[in-house]
Amino acid sequence: MRFDDATRARLRRMLLDRGQVLATLLEAVLTGKGKERELAAIGLDAKPGMRPEEVLRAAMEHVDRLRKQVQDGDDAYGRCRECGIDLGLAGLLEMPWADACAAHAGPAGRP
């Protein structure tokens, strides 16, 4: 196991917090409060043809998938999805929803 129990709990909590932020934004979008500026502020720019709610749902699924990896002690968590390089604990504590190294991350990153 790559992370001790306390670190896994901290990462899991941070992912849960991110999921809550996304859920709150999704609720606002679904009630017609258009939160495109807030989406961009947290690094979620809609791809052409995607509605904001689709972007948020995809981000929530991504965060939930990573949370499950942390909870299960899955060794894939914290490694680049493309090359498998370790993203490092410091980086994960800054952005626990990251799943790619700098070489493989998109321009706006991931959820």
Long-range contacts (C-beta under 8 A, 24 or more apart in sequence): 1-73, 1-75, 2-75, 2-77, 2-78, 3-70, 3-73, 3-78, 3-89, 7-89, 8-70, 8-71, 8-73, 10-93, 11-70, 11-77, 11-92, 11-93, 11-96, 12-67, 12-70, 12-71, 14-93, 14-96, 15-63, 15-66, 15-67, 15-70, 15-96, 15-97, 16-67, 18-63, 18-96, 18-97, 18-111, 19-60, 19-63, 19-64, 19-67, 22-56, 22-59, 22-60, 22-63, 22-111, 23-60, 25-56, 26-53, 26-56, 26-57, 26-60, 29-53, 29-56, 43-108, 43-109, 43-111, 44-108, 44-111, 45-108, 58-111, 59-110, 59-111, 60-111, 62-97, 62-99, 62-110, 62-111, 63-97, 63-111, 66-96, 66-97, 66-99, 70-96, 80-104
